[in-house]
Each structure stands twice: as C-alpha cells, then as structure tokens.
Amino acid sequence: MDGIALAVALQAGAGQDPISFLFPMAAIMVIFYLLLIRPQQKKQKEHDDLLKTVQKGDRIVTSGGLHGVVVGISDDVLTVDLGVHEKIRVKLDRSRVDRIEKGKTEETA
C-alpha cells in the first residue's frame, strides 16, 4: 500500500512546472542578499575606510576594549600609548581598531 502512495506522489510531483520551484528559490536568494549580505558588505567597507584614516594622535578603541592614543604607524601595525603608569605602549594590528573616538588628544590639539 505504501508503494502505491509513493508512486502517486511521484507522479503528482513530476507534472509540476520547474518555474514554480525556481521562482520561490530566486526570491529567497534576493531576500538573503538584501537582508544579510549587502548590509554586512556595507559595514565592512565602512570599517576598511575607518582603518585607512587612522593617524598619529588619534584616540582609538580596540576590538578588545583597550583605549589609547596612536603614537606610531607602520603598514599594518599601530603603536598605541595606553596612557597608564610610565607610558605603556603596545603594538597591535590595524585591523583590531574598532573605532576612533571624537577629537584629538590634548597633546596634539
């Protein structure tokens, strides 16, 4: 009995138009692009533009939450003064900068 039901179901599915399947799949792909992929690409582009504008004297916040002032710049490495006891400086990848705080430091203003 189950074999007959399976055969009937396969015949019913075989007669469907392929466009009736492709149209909903295309609509789902467009929705994914508009809601997920495009906003992420836009956010990544804005972050890349922000990383290009980092200069000496900028107050930054890293993705790990450290606050500091940029005192040295090379290609992909920034030297950051954390402003704690005895001028502690650390080197970090430029890509780890999360944001630049408004305004320059008092020393560079």
Protein Blocks (a to p, Z undefined) as FASTA:
>chain_A
ZZmmmmmmmmmmmmpcfklmmmmmmmmmmmmmmmmmmmmmmmmmmmmmmmmmpcehiacd
dfkopacddfbdcfklccddehiahiiaddddfklpmbdcehidfklZZ
